[in-house]
C-alpha cells in the first residue's frame, strides 16, 4: 500500500497510508485537550512528542540530528561555557553562561557536574574552550548526552541558540522505541504538521527497511494521552 502527500506533508515510499489524515484528527483532539486541561498559557510549556513505537529488524540508530523548520522547544534551557568575548555576547541576549573560573570551582566533582547537567537541557561552548571541557569537568556531560556544541566568535550567538532549540536527535539502542519533541501550543496546525512529517520522513529514511520497520507512530501532548497516527 502506498500514499503520496503534497506540500503540506509529503510521505515518501510505502506504508504511510492515512498518516496526514490521522495527524489532522489527532491535532483537533489535542487542541481540545490543551484548552480543557491546561489552557493556552505559554507558562505551561506544553510540547508534542512524536513517538516511534516498536520496530521489527531495527536494532540501532546511531545519534542523528535533524533541524526542524519551526522551533519545537522555545523554553529549552541552554548554558554557554564561555570565554571572555562570549560572556559579553551572552549577556547581550540574556543567555546563561559559565566562565572557566566557574568550571574550575566544580573541581571535577561528579555530583556537582551531574547537577549541572540536570540543570540545563543543552550546552554551548566557545571554540577556545571546547578541548578543555573534559579536563575541567571530566566525562560527566558526555555521559549525560549533553557535551557542548562548539560555537566560534564568527557565528551569531542568537542564531546558534535558535539552531540548538530547533534540532532534535534520533537515537535507538536496546529499547525499540524513541521519542522526539516536535512542537508546542503556540505553533499553528500547519506548522505542527510540517514539523511532524519532516521528522517522520527523516526517521523512516534511517531505517533499513523504511516503513516496514515501523510498527506504530503516536503523538502526545505533555498533559494529554498518546494518539496513534500510524
C-alpha positions in Angstrom: 0.0 0.0 0.0 1.3 3.4 -0.9 0.4 7.0 -0.3 1.6 10.3 -1.7 1.0 13.5 0.1 1.5 17.1 -1.3 3.3 20.1 0.1 1.6 20.1 3.4 3.2 16.8 4.4 5.0 14.6 2.0 5.2 10.9 2.7 8.0 9.1 0.9 7.7 5.5 0.0 5.1 3.0 1.0 3.3 2.3 4.3 2.2 5.8 5.2 -1.4 5.4 4.4 -3.6 7.8 6.4 -0.8 9.4 8.4 -1.7 13.0 7.4 -5.4 12.4 7.9 -4.7 10.7 11.2 -2.4 13.6 12.2 -5.1 16.2 11.5 -7.6 14.3 13.5 -5.2 13.9 16.4 -4.4 17.6 16.3 -8.1 18.5 16.6 -8.3 16.3 19.7 -5.1 17.7 21.0 -6.3 21.3 20.8 -9.3 20.3 22.9 -7.0 18.6 25.5 -4.8 21.7 25.7 -7.8 24.1 26.1 -9.6 21.9 28.7 -6.6 20.7 30.8 -4.0 23.4 30.8 -5.4 26.5 28.9 -3.5 28.4 26.3 -1.0 30.0 28.7 2.6 29.7 27.5 3.8 29.2 31.0 2.7 25.5 30.9 5.3 24.9 28.2 3.3 22.0 26.6 5.2 20.1 23.9 4.0 17.5 21.5 6.2 14.4 21.2 6.3 12.1 18.1 6.7 8.6 19.4 8.0 5.9 17.2 6.9 2.5 18.6 8.5 -0.9 18.3 10.5 -1.8 15.2 10.9 -5.2 13.6 14.5 -5.6 12.5 15.7 -2.1 13.5 18.3 -2.8 16.2 20.0 0.5 16.4 20.0 4.1 15.1 23.2 6.0 15.8 22.7 9.5 17.2 21.5 11.6 14.3 20.3 15.2 14.3 17.6 17.0 12.4 16.8 20.7 12.4 13.0 21.4 12.2 11.7 24.4 10.3 9.5 25.6 13.2 11.0 26.0 16.7 9.7 23.0 18.8 11.2 23.9 22.2 11.3 27.6 22.8 11.7 27.2 26.6 14.6 24.8 26.3 17.3 25.9 28.8 20.8 26.5 27.4 24.0 27.5 29.1 27.2 28.5 27.3 30.6 27.6 28.7 32.3 30.8 27.6 35.5 32.7 27.2 35.6 36.5 27.9 34.2 37.6 24.5 31.3 35.1 24.5 30.4 36.1 28.1 29.8 39.6 26.8 27.8 38.2 23.9 25.8 36.0 26.2 24.9 39.0 28.4 23.5 40.9 25.5 20.9 38.2 24.7 20.4 37.2 28.4 21.8 33.7 27.9 23.1 31.9 31.0 26.8 31.3 31.0 29.7 29.9 33.0 33.3 31.1 32.8 36.5 28.9 33.1 36.8 30.0 36.7 33.2 28.8 37.3 34.0 25.4 35.8 37.2 25.1 37.9 35.2 25.6 41.1 33.4 22.4 40.3 36.7 20.6 40.7 35.6 17.7 38.6 33.2 16.7 41.4 30.9 14.1 39.9 27.9 15.2 41.9 28.3 18.8 41.0 28.9 18.1 37.3 25.8 15.8 37.4 23.8 18.5 39.0 25.0 21.0 36.3 24.0 18.5 33.5 20.5 18.2 35.0 20.1 22.0 35.3 20.2 22.7 31.6 18.8 20.9 28.6 21.8 21.7 26.4 25.2 23.4 26.4 27.2 25.6 24.1 30.9 26.2 24.4 33.4 28.7 23.0 35.7 27.2 20.4 38.7 28.1 22.5 37.3 26.1 25.5 35.8 23.0 23.8 39.0 20.9 24.2 39.3 21.9 27.8 35.9 20.7 28.9 36.9 17.0 29.6 39.9 18.3 31.6 37.8 20.8 33.6 34.6 18.7 34.1 35.6 15.1 33.4 33.2 12.9 31.4 30.0 14.0 33.2 28.4 16.0 30.4 29.3 13.3 27.8 27.7 10.6 29.9 24.6 12.7 30.2 24.5 13.1 26.4 25.0 16.9 26.8 28.5 17.5 25.6 28.6 21.2 24.5 28.0 22.3 20.9 31.0 24.4 19.8 30.5 28.0 18.6 33.0 30.3 17.1 33.2 34.1 17.5 32.3 34.5 13.9 28.9 32.8 14.5 25.8 34.8 15.7 25.1 33.5 19.2 21.4 34.2 19.0 21.1 32.2 15.8 23.1 29.4 17.3 20.8 29.2 20.3 17.8 29.0 17.9 19.5 26.3 15.9 20.0 24.2 19.1 16.4 24.7 20.2 15.2 23.6 16.7 17.4 20.5 16.5 16.1 17.1 17.6 18.1 13.9 18.0 17.1 10.4 16.9 18.8 7.5 18.7 17.8 3.9 19.1 19.7 1.4 21.3 18.4 -1.5 23.2 14.8 -0.4 23.7 12.9 -0.4 20.4 11.1 2.9 20.9 12.1 6.6 20.9 10.5 10.0 21.2 11.4 13.5 20.0 9.8 16.9 20.6 8.1 18.3 17.5 6.1 21.4 18.7 4.3 23.4 21.3 0.9 25.1 21.8 1.8 28.3 20.0 2.5 26.7 16.7 -0.3 26.5 14.1 -1.7 23.2 12.9 0.2 23.6 9.6 3.5 24.3 11.4 2.9 21.2 13.6 2.1 19.1 10.5 5.3 20.3 8.8 7.5 19.5 11.8 5.9 16.1 12.3 6.0 15.0 8.7 9.6 16.1 8.3 10.5 14.1 11.5 8.6 11.0 10.3 10.2 11.1 6.8 13.7 11.6 8.4 13.1 8.7 10.8 11.9 6.4 8.0 15.0 7.2 6.0 17.2 6.0 8.8 15.7 2.5 8.9 16.9 -0.3 6.8 13.5 -1.3 5.6 12.0 2.1 5.8 8.2 1.9 6.6 8.4 -1.9 7.1 10.5 -1.3 10.2 7.8 0.9 11.9 5.2 -0.8 14.0 3.5 2.4 15.2 3.7 6.2 15.4 2.0 8.3 18.1 1.5 11.9 19.0 1.3 13.0 22.7 0.9 16.3 24.4 2.7 16.9 27.7 -0.6 16.8 29.6 -2.6 14.6 27.3 -2.9 11.0 26.1 -1.0 9.4 23.3 -2.8 9.2 20.0 -1.8 6.7 17.3 -1.4 8.1 13.8 0.1 5.0 12.2 
